């Protein structure tokens, strides 16, 4: 009887040991496998917001190629340029993402950041929560071929993107003064303008407001009571001393470049084109009294939604987007100029000859971080006052005093 019980218990014990061993083997096998596969969650499914089907398909293909053992884990949803919080990885403008920063997951140390892109990373508690992908804004543009034919030296000796003969507004003042006395003829037609300054749009006019070091900022009066803003208004008054437009004053920043009726203008990244056989160059704005003029620029990019059920896998997707292969994806399939860190220029294949010029020009822009500040700027309705200063119908000090009074009554 004792022998039978011993045998019975031995069988039970053996079965228990075997079961535990199987569980341990299964556990450690799964752990090892998870380490090999970079620790993504079991059954993970990640939906990434994208601005086009082409980009979405390319992203899925890149993931499947990079992680063939996890084919089908990543899918996409076309959302255009609108913030959609229903997905695991959201896509949107930095100023919009800023408004939902408390709903985002911070990136892990596996994400590769770059010093040259430091102004584009939104951070929460000193941790990055936004991966920059595209620029959307205006840059300075000049027709290099036209300038050469008009006898202007186009040597860029210091390599800053602008020839020394036109890299400051002081030099453009002299050019405008000379051409105002005798309008140049190019391709048998007189120029329509030197630079088509237009007052009806605060976005495109913004660079001219930064000459005193003023910039959009959060706080009372948006900084309109600063000395830097007075310097801005004084610059507008001086700008009005010169003749910039010879014909009708209208929005034609793109037109004058396309029709080759002006050597200088400003254009957006959606206006990439060639003009006949002319060499069109994109660069930073000229400076004034040593201060760099800065246009506004939106930055589009990706963040991890705090509601995702698969944060580890989502991080892997962000890491992939931030890799050279992910950035190449943005270059090949993007609708805007891609944000390419200067540190990896040599690793990215760029077909457009002027893509790097665009990127370097955007580095001299002011990034829009807060939508509310920009909204207040638009609602300020100051453009008519700026035009009066330009036309010398009101003095700079009068203009600033009027602005202060309006701000005090609001």
Secondary structure, DSSP 8 states (H G I E B T S, - for coil): -HHHHHHHHHHHHHHHHHHHHHHHHHHHHHHHHHHHTTT--TT--EEEEES-HHHHHHHHHHHHHHTGGGTTSEEEEE-TTS--TTSSEEEEEHHHHHHTGGGEE---TTS---GGGGGG--EETTEE--EEEEEEEEEEEEEHHHHHHTT-----TT-SSS-TTSSBHHHHHHHHHHHHHS--EETTEE-SBSB----S-HHHHGGGGGTTS----SSGGGGTTSHHHHHHHHHHHHHTTS--BSS--SS-HHHHHHTT--SEEEEEGGG---BTTB-EEEE---EETTEE---EEEEEEEEEETT-S-HHHHHHHHHHHTSHHHHHHHHHH-SS-B---GGGGGGS---STTHHHHHHHHTTSEE---HHHHHHHHHT--HHHHHHHHTTSS-HHHHHHHHHHHHHH-
